[in-house]
Amino acid sequence: MNYLAHAYLSFNEPEILTGNMISDFVKGKKKFEFSLTIQQGIALHRAIDQFTDFHPATQEAKSYFKKDYRLYSGAFVDVVYDHFLANDKNEFLNEMELAFFCQSTYINLQKNEAGLPEKFLQMLPYMKEQNWLFHYSSREGIEKSFGGLAKRAVYLSESAIAFSIFNEYYHELENCYQLFFPELKNFSSQYLTQLNNQ
């Protein structure tokens, strides 16, 4: 999953949110430098990614991108899932509710800035200023996100084909999301409860 989903599946717990958002920037034993709750957020992030990768609906969603993007198909699907989450009326009633959630996320991350990974801290101002989380809701935002993914990836030279695939198979991809996300949300909630009870 991508940034919006990881933020949302932190269930309004600020330190869980911090760990969930920085997980990709924390390697090996570095996680032990953080508080126990942030470590739980890191663990939750990794459990979410594993659940997502192996879910049958995700495998189907990846299949639309696989011919052109192979191993990167999952990265495009992660962004696509954020688009459908941002527009999911079961999770965000309207744009105002989504906007409030996004701003709350940025504020909570800034409150926990001390000691966070340098690369994440460098990215955070851009995430906030350009309001990445909110802009996943629009097709234009997805096109930009795909472009950013192509710039960061070593073996990607373009993302225009991915965006055309997104538009061509929009409803099929939305169906994959709808089959998948309620199960992911339930899994994440149960996993976090288990972490809290350890």
SERO-4910 file (N, C-alpha, C, O; in steps of 0.05 Angstrom, whole numbers):
BEGIN
 pado doro    nc1    nc2    nc3   cac1   cac2   cac3    cc1    cc2    cc3    oc1    oc2    oc3
  Met    A     17    -24      0      0      0      0     17     25      0     41     24      7
  Asn    A      5     47     -8     20     72     -9     14     90     15      1     81     34
  Tyr    A     23    115     14     23    132     38     -4    136     51     -7    135     75
  Leu    A    -24    142     34    -51    147     46    -61    123     61    -72    126     83
  Ala    A    -59    100     50    -69     76     63    -54     70     89    -66     63    109
  His    A    -27     73     88    -12     68    113    -19     88    134    -21     81    158
  Ala    A    -24    113    127    -33    133    146    -61    126    158    -65    126    182
  Tyr    A    -79    119    140   -106    113    148   -107     88    166   -123     87    185
  Leu    A    -91     68    160    -91     43    175    -74     44    200    -67     24    211
  Ser    A    -68     69    208    -55     73    235    -76     79    256    -69     82    279
  Phe    A   -101     81    247   -124     83    265   -121    106    286   -128    103    309
  Asn    A   -112    129    275   -111    154    291    -93    152    316    -97    166    336
  Glu    A    -73    135    315    -53    133    337    -27    146    327    -14    134    310
  Pro    A    -19    169    338      3    185    326     29    170    324     43    172    303
  Glu    A     37    155    344     63    141    342     62    117    323     81    110    310
  Ile    A     39    104    323     35     82    303     36     94    275     49     83    257
  Leu    A     24    117    271     25    131    246     54    137    238     62    132    215
  Thr    A     70    147    257     98    154    251    113    129    241    127    130    221
  Gly    A    110    107    256    124     83    249    115     72    222    130     63    205
  Asn    A     89     73    218     77     63    193     87     79    169     91     67    147
  Met    A     91    105    172     99    122    150    129    121    144    137    125    121
  Ile    A    145    116    165    174    116    161    186     89    155    210     87    150
  Ser    A    170     68    156    181     41    156    200     35    133    221     23    137
  Asp    A    194     45    109    211     40     86    238     53     88    256     47     73
  Phe    A    240     72    107    265     87    110    282     76    134    303     87    140
  Val    A    272     55    146    285     44    170    295     16    163    279     -2    158
  Lys    A    321     12    164    333    -14    156    344    -28    180    356    -16    198
  Gly    A    341    -55    181    354    -72    200    348    -64    229    325    -59    237
  Lys    A    370    -63    245    368    -58    274    362    -29    280    358    -22    304
  Lys    A    361    -11    260    355     17    265    328     21    278    323     40    292
  Lys    A    310      1    274    283      4    285    283      5    316    266     17    328
  Phe    A    304     -7    328    306     -8    357    314     20    369    315     23    393
  Glu    A    320     39    352    327     66    361    301     82    367    303    104    378
  Phe    A    278     71    360    253     85    363    237     74    387    243     52    397
  Ser    A    218     89    396    201     80    418    187     54    410    184     47    387
  Leu    A    177     39    430    163     14    425    139     18    408    134      1    390
  Thr    A    124     40    412    100     44    396    107     50    367     93     41    349
  Ile    A    128     65    362    136     70    334    146     44    322    141     39    298
  Gln    A    160     27    337    168      1    327    143    -16    319    144    -30    299
  Gln    A    122    -13    335     97    -27    328     86    -17    301     75    -32    285
  Gly    A     88      9    297     79     21    272     95     11    248     85      6    227
  Ile    A    121      8    253    139     -3    232    131    -32    226    129    -40    202
  Ala    A    125    -48    247    117    -75    243     90    -77    228     86    -94    211
  Leu    A     72    -59    236     45    -58    223     48    -52    193     36    -65    176
  His    A     65    -33    186     70    -26    158     79    -51    142     68    -56    121
  Arg    A     97    -66    154    108    -89    139     88   -112    137     87   -126    117
  Ala    A     71   -114    158     50   -134    156     29   -127    135     19   -144    121
  Ile    A     23   -101    134      4    -91    113     15    -97     85      0   -106     68
  Asp    A     40    -91     81     52    -95     55     52   -125     47     46   -132     24
  Gln    A     57   -142     66     57   -171     60     29   -181     54     25   -196     35
  Phe    A     10   -172     70    -18   -180     65    -27   -171     38    -40   -185     23
  Thr    A    -19   -146     31    -27   -134      5    -15   -150    -18    -29   -157    -37
  Asp    A     11   -155    -17     25   -168    -39     14   -195    -46     13   -203    -69
  Phe    A      5   -210    -26     -4   -238    -30    -34   -241    -34    -44   -263    -38
  His    A    -49   -218    -32    -78   -220    -35    -85   -226    -65    -74   -213    -82
  Pro    A   -104   -244    -70   -112   -250    -97   -121   -226   -113   -115   -224   -137
  Ala    A   -135   -207   -101   -144   -183   -115   -120   -166   -124   -120   -154   -146
  Thr    A    -99   -165   -108    -75   -150   -115    -61   -164   -138    -51   -151   -156
  Gln    A    -60   -190   -138    -48   -205   -160    -63   -199   -186    -50   -195   -207
  Glu    A    -89   -197   -185   -104   -190   -209    -98   -161   -217    -94   -156   -241
  Ala    A    -98   -143   -198    -92   -115   -205    -64   -112   -218    -61    -96   -237
  Lys    A    -45   -126   -207    -18   -125   -218    -17   -135   -247     -1   -126   -263
  Ser    A    -35   -154   -253    -34   -166   -280    -38   -146   -302    -28   -150   -324
  Tyr    A    -52   -124   -296    -57   -104   -317    -31    -89   -324    -28    -79   -346
  Phe    A    -13    -87   -304     11    -71   -308     36    -89   -314     56    -79   -323
  Lys    A     33   -115   -310     56   -133   -309     71   -134   -336     95   -135   -337
  Lys    A     56   -135   -358     69   -138   -384     88   -115   -390    110   -119   -401
  Asp    A     81    -91   -382     97    -67   -388    117    -60   -365    137    -47   -370
  Tyr    A    110    -69   -340    126    -59   -318    137    -81   -299    152    -75   -281
  Arg    A    130   -105   -304    142   -128   -290    142   -124   -260    121   -121   -247
  Leu    A    166   -123   -248    169   -121   -218    157    -95   -207    151    -93   -183
  Tyr    A    155    -75   -224    144    -49   -214    114    -48   -215    102    -29   -206
  Ser    A    101    -69   -224     72    -69   -226     59    -65   -198     39    -51   -196
  Gly    A     71    -77   -178     61    -74   -150     62    -45   -141     44    -36   -126
  Ala    A     83    -30   -148     86     -3   -140     64     15   -152     53     32   -139
  Phe    A     57      9   -177     35     24   -190      9     17   -177     -8     35   -173
  Val    A      4     -8   -170    -20    -16   -157    -23     -3   -130    -45      5   -122
  Asp    A     -1      0   -115     -2     13    -89    -14     42    -92    -30     50    -76
  Val    A     -5     56   -112    -15     83   -117    -44     83   -125    -60     99   -116
  Val    A    -51     64   -142    -79     61   -151    -97     56   -127   -119     67   -126
  Tyr    A    -89     38   -109   -105     33    -86   -110     58    -69   -132     62    -58
  Asp    A    -90     75    -67    -93    101    -52   -115    118    -66   -130    132    -52
  His    A   -115    117    -92   -136    133   -107   -164    123    -99   -181    140    -93
  Phe    A   -168     97    -99   -195     87    -93   -201     90    -63   -225     94    -56
  Leu    A   -181     89    -46   -186     95    -17   -195    124    -14   -214    129      1
  Ala    A   -181    142    -27   -188    171    -24   -216    176    -33   -229    196    -24
  Asn    A   -227    160    -52   -254    164    -62   -274    145    -51   -297    143    -60
  Asp    A   -266    130    -30   -284    109    -18   -302    122      2   -293    131     24
  Lys    A   -327    124     -4   -347    138     14   -352    122     39   -363    133     58
  Asn    A   -344     97     40   -345     82     65   -324     90     85   -326     86    109
  Glu    A   -302    102     75   -280    110     92   -278    141     95   -273    150    118
  Phe    A   -282    156     74   -283    185     75   -309    194     63   -314    191     39
  Leu    A   -326    206     79   -353    213     71   -353    233     48   -370    231     30
  Asn    A   -334    252     49   -333    272     28   -304    283     27   -287    275     42
  Glu    A   -300    302      9   -274    314      5   -264    329     30   -240    328     36
  Met    A   -283    341     44   -275    356     69   -264    337     90   -244    343    103
  Glu    A   -276    314     93   -266    294    112   -239    284    104   -221    280    121
  Leu    A   -235    279     78   -209    270     68   -188    292     73   -166    286     83
  Ala    A   -195    317     67   -176    339     71   -168    342    100   -145    347    106
  Phe    A   -187    339    118   -182    341    147   -163    319    156   -144    324    170
  Phe    A   -168    295    146   -151    272    153   -122    277    143   -103    272    158
  Cys    A   -119    287    119    -93    292    108    -77    312    124    -54    308    130
  Gln    A    -91    334    131    -77    355    147    -70    345    175    -49    352    185
  Ser    A    -87    329    187    -81    318    213    -57    300    212    -41    299    230
  Thr    A    -55    285    190    -32    267    186     -6    283    185     13    276    198
  Tyr    A     -5    304    169     19    321    167     26    332    194     50    333    202
  Ile    A      6    342    209     11    354    235     23    334    255     42    340    269
  Asn    A     12    310    255     22    289    273     50    280    266     66    275    284
  Leu    A     56    279    240     83    272    232    103    294    240    125    287    249
  Gln    A     95    318    237    113    340    245    118    341    275    140    348    284
  Lys    A     98    333    291    101    332    320    121    311    328    134    314    349
  Asn    A    124    291    312    143    269    318    168    270    301    181    249    297
  Glu    A    176    294    292    199    296    274    225    288    286    242    277    272
  Ala    A    228    293    312    254    289    325    264    260    321    250    241    329
  Gly    A    287    257    310    299    231    308    290    214    284    298    191    281
  Leu    A    272    225    268    263    210    245    284    208    223    302    224    222
  Pro    A    282    187    206    302    184    185    305    209    167    286    222    160
  Glu    A    330    215    161    336    240    146    322    241    119    311    262    112
  Lys    A    321    219    105    308    219     79    278    224     81    267    237     63
  Phe    A    266    213    102    238    219    106    233    248    112    214    260    102
  Leu    A    250    259    129    248    287    137    251    306    113    239    327    111
  Gln    A    268    298     94    272    313     70    247    313     52    241    332     38
  Met    A    233    290     52    210    287     36    185    300     48    167    309     33
  Leu    A    183    300     74    158    309     88    148    337     80    125    340     75
  Pro    A    166    357     78    156    384     69    143    383     42    123    397     38
  Tyr    A    154    368     23    142    366     -3    115    351     -2     96    359    -16
  Met    A    113    330     15     88    316     18     66    335     28     44    334     19
  Lys    A     74    352     47     54    370     59     47    393     39     24    399     34
  Glu    A     68    406     29     63    430     11     47    422    -14     30    437    -22
  Gln    A     54    399    -25     40    390    -50     15    373    -43      1    364    -61
  Asn    A     11    368    -17    -13    354     -7    -16    327    -22    -37    322    -34
  Trp    A      5    311    -21      4    286    -35    -20    269    -28    -33    258    -45
  Leu    A    -25    267     -2    -46    248      8    -73    255     -4    -88    238    -13
  Phe    A    -79    281     -5   -105    290    -16   -106    286    -46   -127    278    -57
  His    A    -84    291    -60    -84    291    -89    -85    263   -101    -88    260   -125
  Tyr    A    -82    243    -85    -87    216    -95   -116    213   -104   -123    194   -119
  Ser    A   -134    230    -95   -162    228   -101   -168    234   -130   -189    225   -141
  Ser    A   -151    249   -144   -156    257   -172   -140    241   -191   -118    231   -184
  Arg    A   -149    239   -216   -134    225   -236   -108    241   -242    -88    229   -248
  Glu    A   -110    267   -241    -86    283   -246    -65    278   -224    -41    277   -230
  Gly    A    -74    274   -200    -56    268   -178    -43    241   -182    -19    237   -176
  Ile    A    -58    222   -192    -46    195   -198    -26    197   -220     -5    184   -219
  Glu    A    -32    213   -241    -12    216   -262     14    227   -252     36    218   -260
  Lys    A     12    247   -234     36    259   -222     51    238   -205     75    236   -205
  Ser    A     36    223   -189     48    203   -172     62    181   -189     84    172   -181
  Phe    A     50    173   -211     63    154   -229     89    166   -239    109    152   -241
  Gly    A     88    192   -246    112    205   -256    134    206   -236    157    201   -242
  Gly    A    127    211   -211    147    211   -189    158    184   -185    182    181   -179
  Leu    A    142    163   -187    151    136   -184    172    129   -206    192    117   -200
  Ala    A    166    137   -230    184    132   -252    211    146   -248    232    136   -256
  Lys    A    210    170   -237    235    185   -233    253    172   -211    277    172   -214
  Arg    A    240    161   -191    255    149   -169    265    121   -175    285    112   -164
  Ala    A    251    107   -193    258     79   -199    282     77   -218    284     92   -237
  Val    A    300     59   -212    324     56   -227    319     47   -256    332     56   -274
  Tyr    A    300     29   -259    296     16   -285    270     25   -299    260     11   -317
  Leu    A    259     48   -291    236     59   -305    243     84   -319    257    102   -308
  Ser    A    234     87   -344    240    111   -360    215    127   -365    217    150   -374
  Glu    A    192    116   -361    167    130   -366    144    119   -349    146     97   -338
  Ser    A    122    134   -348     98    124   -333     73    129   -349     51    124   -339
  Ala    A     76    139   -374     52    146   -390     36    121   -396     11    122   -396
  Ile    A     49     99   -402     34     74   -408     19     65   -383     -4     56   -385
  Ala    A     31     68   -359     18     60   -335     -7     77   -330    -28     66   -322
  Phe    A     -6    103   -337    -29    120   -333    -51    112   -353    -75    113   -346
  Ser    A    -44    105   -377    -64     96   -397    -77     70   -388   -101     66   -392
  Ile    A    -61     52   -376    -72     27   -365    -91     33   -343   -113     21   -341
  Phe    A    -84     51   -325   -101     59   -303   -128     69   -314   -149     61   -303
  Asn    A   -128     85   -334   -153     96   -345   -169     74   -360   -193     74   -358
  Glu    A   -155     57   -375   -168     37   -391   -182     16   -373   -204      7   -379
  Tyr    A   -169      9   -351   -179    -13   -334   -189     -1   -307   -187    -15   -286
  Tyr    A   -198     23   -308   -205     37   -283   -225     21   -266   -222     17   -242
  His    A   -246     12   -279   -268     -2   -264   -258    -30   -254   -266    -38   -233
  Glu    A   -242    -43   -270   -231    -69   -262   -213    -65   -237   -214    -81   -219
  Leu    A   -197    -45   -238   -179    -39   -215   -195    -31   -191   -188    -38   -168
  Glu    A   -216    -15   -195   -233     -8   -173   -246    -32   -160   -248    -34   -135
  Asn    A   -253    -51   -176   -265    -76   -166   -245    -92   -149   -252   -103   -128
  Cys    A   -220    -92   -158   -199   -105   -142   -196    -92   -115   -195   -106    -95
  Tyr    A   -196    -65   -115   -195    -51    -90   -218    -58    -71   -215    -63    -48
  Gln    A   -242    -59    -82   -266    -64    -66   -266    -92    -54   -276    -97    -32
  Leu    A   -255   -111    -69   -253   -138    -59   -232   -140    -37   -233   -157    -19
  Phe    A   -212   -123    -39   -188   -125    -22   -189   -108      3   -182   -118     25
  Phe    A   -196    -83      1   -191    -64     23   -206    -71     49   -194    -69     70
  Pro    A   -231    -78     48   -244    -85     74   -229   -108     89   -228   -107    114
  Glu    A   -218   -127     74   -203   -148     87   -177   -138     99   -169   -146    120
  Leu    A   -164   -120     84   -139   -108     94   -145    -92    120   -129    -93    139
  Lys    A   -166    -76    120   -173    -60    143   -178    -77    167   -168    -71    189
  Asn    A   -192    -99    164   -198   -117    185   -172   -130    195   -167   -132    219
  Phe    A   -156   -139    177   -130   -151    184   -113   -132    200   -101   -139    220
  Ser    A   -111   -107    190    -94    -87    203   -103    -81    232    -87    -78    250
  Ser    A   -129    -78    235   -141    -73    262   -134    -96    281   -126    -91    304
  Gln    A   -137   -121    272   -132   -144    289   -102   -146    295    -94   -153    317
  Tyr    A    -85   -140    275    -56   -142    279    -47   -121    299    -31   -127    317
  Leu    A    -58    -97    297    -51    -76    317    -60    -83    345    -46    -78    364
  Thr    A    -84    -95    347    -93   -105    373    -74   -125    385    -68   -125    409
  Gln    A    -65   -144    368    -46   -164    377    -20   -151    387     -9   -159    407
  Leu    A    -10   -131    372     14   -117    380     10   -103    408     28   -104    425
  Asn    A    -13    -91    411    -18    -77    436    -21    -96    460    -16    -88    483
  Asn    A    -28   -121    454    -32   -140    476     -7   -156    483     -7   -172    501
  Gln    A     14   -152    467     39   -166    473     54   -156    498     75   -166    505
***
